[in-house]
Amino acid sequence: MKFGLFGSAQAKRGQGPDVDSSKGYRDWLEYNTEAEALGFYSSFAVEHHFTGFGQVSATLNLLTYLAAQTSTIRLGTAVMVLPWHNPVLLAEQAATVDLLSGGRLDMGVGKGYRFNEFKGFGIPMEEADGRFEESLKLLKKSWTEDQPWTYDGEFWSYEDVVVEPPTAQKPHPPFWMGAGSPASIEKVAERGYNLLLDQFAPPATINDRIDLFRKAVEARGRMFDASEVGVARGLYVAKDAGDRDQAIENRINGRRRVDNLAQRPDGGNKASIMSYDDTIETTAEAAIYGTVDEIAEKIQTLHDSGIRYLLFADGGSGIEGLRTFSKEIIPAFSDADAAEAAE
Amino acid sequence: MKFGLFGSAQAKRGQGPDVDSSKGYRDWLEYNTEAEALGFYSSFAVEHHFTGFGQVSATLNLLTYLAAQTSTIRLGTAVMVLPWHNPVLLAEQAATVDLLSGGRLDMGVGKGYRFNEFKGFGIPMEEADGRFEESLKLLKKSWTEDQPWTYDGEFWSYEDVVVEPPTAQKPHPPFWMGAGSPASIEKVAERGYNLLLDQFAPPATINDRIDLFRKAVEARGRMFDASEVGVARGLYVAKDAGDRDQAIENRINGRRRVDNLAQRPDGGNKASIMSYDDTIETTAEAAIYGTVDEIAEKIQTLHDSGIRYLLFADGGSGIEGLRTFSKEIIPAFSDADAAEAAE
C-alpha cells in the first residue's frame, strides 16, 4: 500500500515586522522533506487563488523548491486548474519541474470549481469544459511534438512553435484527474489517466467509484492497477477520543470555509466535492481521524476494499502524526502487500 | 565592485536512450551554486521560447530550484517578458520565489523583441508596449494591495481579487529593465527602476547610457547608485591569444544565430540589441575576453568609467573561468572599492 500526502501551505500577508509570511511555506517544505524520509511516496499540492488565507497559488514553483530538497518523493499537483493557464507556459513550467526532479512530476489536472476563482480571473464558469479540453490537448502536444507545430483554437493559438524543455518522463508525466460522477469517472478511464478521489466522499461512495473505474479500465482492454487510484483522506493521529472529536469539529469548520469560497451566489455549484453531508458522523466516517488503533483499523478496512494508494490531508497532527503513522502503520501494510504478492 | 552572472541553461530534446536533457540544467545549477561560493553576487537568467536549442523558458522555476540550493546569491530574471504572461499568475510565481528565497528575487522585466516569440504566442509585436505597461501595473498592484481589487483593462480583467502569497521584499522585489535608446533610459529612471545594459553595446555607448541614466535619476531628486546599473558583458578567461580569438569567433556565430530568431521577416527589428556591428574588432572590444591580465585591464577600465556592477555571460570558459576570475580579479576590485569608501 502506498501512502502519499495531499495539501497546501499557507503564506499570509500580514502587518508589522513580526510577521514571517514564509513560515507556512517553510513548514510545509520541512514537513514534506521529513515525510520522504518517513517513507511517504508522494506529495500532491493544491492550486488556489484569491482565498485571502494564503493557499498555494504557484504550485509548480513550490514543488520545484521541494524537488531540490528531496530525491524520491513524487511531486504532484492536485490539481493544476487548466483554465487559468496559458497551456504552453504551463507545459514549459511542468516540464522544467519534471526535468529538474528527475521525472518525479505527477500532473494532476482539473477544470476548476470555485466560483470566486472564475470570477477573479474573469472567466465564465461555462467555459471551464472547453478551456480544459483545449488546454489538455495543448499540454500533450507541447510535451510530445518534436517538430514545429501550429494550432488555431477557440481559446489559444500558436504558430510554428516547438516547446522546450522536454519532460524527463516519456512520453510525458502521468496525468491524474479528479472525478466524482459516473460520467466523469468513465471519461478518466477513456483518457487513460490516473484517478484522484476526493477526501470528503463516504467510504461506500469511494468503493463504488473505484469499482466503476476498474470496470471502465477493463472494458477498454487494459489492466486495472489499484495504485493508479489515489484516494484523498483526512488524517489526524489523535491522542485520545476527546482530541479526535475536537479535530473532527475543526475539520467541519475548515471545510465550510472553503465551500463558501467555492459556492456560486445562486448556491448552484454542482461540484461533487460540495455535495456530501458535513455532519459529525459522516465526517468521522470519511476521515482517518483517531487513535493509532482506530487508524490501523480504518486503513485495514480501506485495504480490504481494494484501495492501495491513500493521500493524506493533514488534519492538524502534523509531522508528529506522520512519524507515528510511519512507525506504527506503514510497516504492517508493506507486509500485507508483500504477503499478497507472494501468494 | 559587484560581479554577477547572466545567461541561460540549455535542455535539448533528443533521440535515443543516451540523451540526458536535464544535463544542461544541472550544469547551470552547479555552475551557479559554485559561483555563489566564489563570491558572485547574482545570477540573472533569460526567458526565451521556441528557440529549438533549448534556452530557458520557465525561468522562475529554474530560479526556484537554484534558490533551494543557495543562500545568498541574488536570483534575477533578465528578463521576464511580460506580454507572454497572465500578470496575476506571474505575480504569484515571482512572489513565491521571493518568499522561498528569503527575498532574493531581482525582477527584470521587458516587452520582448524576438519576432519568433511574438509569432509563436500569436501576439502582434505592435501590442508589446501596451501589454507591457498593463502587466507592470498589475504586477505592482498584485504585490502591494492587501484588500480585494478589481481591474478592467485592455488585455486583462480581474474581479475582487487579493493576490497571494505576499513577496518577502517590501514593497516588492526590485524591478530591473533593459534599455538602449535615450527615451527608454529616461523612462527607466522615471519609473525608479534599476537599469540593465546589454552585453553587445560598445564600452563608449555603455558610458553614454550610464551618464544619461545618472542625470535622469538626479534630475528627479534621487541619489544615483552605480550598483543599480547592471552591465552585461561576455566573459571568457582565455589560456592565450589564440584561445581568446577562437572564443571571439564563436561569440560572433552564436550571436548571429540568436539574431536570426529575433529578426522580423522584413528585416525591420529595431531593437537596440540588434543594432551593433558584429565584427571581430567590435566584439573583442565589448566582450571581456582575454587572458587574466587582459581581463584585469578591461575591468579596471570599466571601473574607472564608474561601472560598479557587471553581469557576465559565459563565453565558454565555464566554472574554471569563474574560479580564476574569483581568485585573480575579484579581490583587487573589492580592495579598490574599500579604498574608495575610506577616502
Chai-1 contact restraints between the chains, C-beta under 6 A:
chainA,res_idxA,chainB,res_idxB,connection_type,confidence,min_distance_angstrom,max_distance_angstrom,comment,restraint_id
A,A11,B,P165,contact,1.0,0.0,6.0,A-B,restraint_1
A,R13,B,D146,contact,1.0,0.0,6.0,A-B,restraint_2
A,R13,B,P166,contact,1.0,0.0,6.0,A-B,restraint_3
A,S21,B,P166,contact,1.0,0.0,6.0,A-B,restraint_4
A,S22,B,L99,contact,1.0,0.0,6.0,A-B,restraint_5
A,F50,B,V161,contact,1.0,0.0,6.0,A-B,restraint_6
A,F50,B,V162,contact,1.0,0.0,6.0,A-B,restraint_7
A,G52,B,V162,contact,1.0,0.0,6.0,A-B,restraint_8
A,G54,B,E164,contact,1.0,0.0,6.0,A-B,restraint_9
A,G54,B,P165,contact,1.0,0.0,6.0,A-B,restraint_10
A,S57,B,E92,contact,1.0,0.0,6.0,A-B,restraint_11
A,S57,B,E164,contact,1.0,0.0,6.0,A-B,restraint_12
A,A58,B,E92,contact,1.0,0.0,6.0,A-B,restraint_13
A,A58,B,Q93,contact,1.0,0.0,6.0,A-B,restraint_14
A,A58,B,T96,contact,1.0,0.0,6.0,A-B,restraint_15
A,N61,B,T64,contact,1.0,0.0,6.0,A-B,restraint_16
A,N61,B,Q93,contact,1.0,0.0,6.0,A-B,restraint_17
A,N61,B,T96,contact,1.0,0.0,6.0,A-B,restraint_18
A,T64,B,N61,contact,1.0,0.0,6.0,A-B,restraint_19
A,T64,B,T64,contact,1.0,0.0,6.0,A-B,restraint_20
A,T64,B,Y65,contact,1.0,0.0,6.0,A-B,restraint_21
A,Y65,B,T64,contact,1.0,0.0,6.0,A-B,restraint_22
A,Y65,B,A68,contact,1.0,0.0,6.0,A-B,restraint_23
A,Y65,B,L100,contact,1.0,0.0,6.0,A-B,restraint_24
A,A68,B,Y65,contact,1.0,0.0,6.0,A-B,restraint_25
A,A68,B,A68,contact,1.0,0.0,6.0,A-B,restraint_26
A,A68,B,Q69,contact,1.0,0.0,6.0,A-B,restraint_27
A,Q69,B,A68,contact,1.0,0.0,6.0,A-B,restraint_28
A,E92,B,S57,contact,1.0,0.0,6.0,A-B,restraint_29
A,E92,B,A58,contact,1.0,0.0,6.0,A-B,restraint_30
A,Q93,B,A58,contact,1.0,0.0,6.0,A-B,restraint_31
A,Q93,B,N61,contact,1.0,0.0,6.0,A-B,restraint_32
A,T96,B,A58,contact,1.0,0.0,6.0,A-B,restraint_33
A,T96,B,N61,contact,1.0,0.0,6.0,A-B,restraint_34
A,L99,B,S22,contact,1.0,0.0,6.0,A-B,restraint_35
A,L100,B,Y65,contact,1.0,0.0,6.0,A-B,restraint_36
A,K119,B,E159,contact,1.0,0.0,6.0,A-B,restraint_37
A,G120,B,Y158,contact,1.0,0.0,6.0,A-B,restraint_38
A,G120,B,V161,contact,1.0,0.0,6.0,A-B,restraint_39
A,G122,B,S157,contact,1.0,0.0,6.0,A-B,restraint_40
A,D146,B,R13,contact,1.0,0.0,6.0,A-B,restraint_41
A,S157,B,G122,contact,1.0,0.0,6.0,A-B,restraint_42
A,Y158,B,G120,contact,1.0,0.0,6.0,A-B,restraint_43
A,E159,B,K119,contact,1.0,0.0,6.0,A-B,restraint_44
A,V161,B,F50,contact,1.0,0.0,6.0,A-B,restraint_45
A,V161,B,G120,contact,1.0,0.0,6.0,A-B,restraint_46
A,V162,B,F50,contact,1.0,0.0,6.0,A-B,restraint_47
A,V162,B,G52,contact,1.0,0.0,6.0,A-B,restraint_48
A,E164,B,G54,contact,1.0,0.0,6.0,A-B,restraint_49
A,E164,B,S57,contact,1.0,0.0,6.0,A-B,restraint_50
A,P165,B,A11,contact,1.0,0.0,6.0,A-B,restraint_51
A,P165,B,G54,contact,1.0,0.0,6.0,A-B,restraint_52
A,P166,B,R13,contact,1.0,0.0,6.0,A-B,restraint_53
A,P166,B,S21,contact,1.0,0.0,6.0,A-B,restraint_54
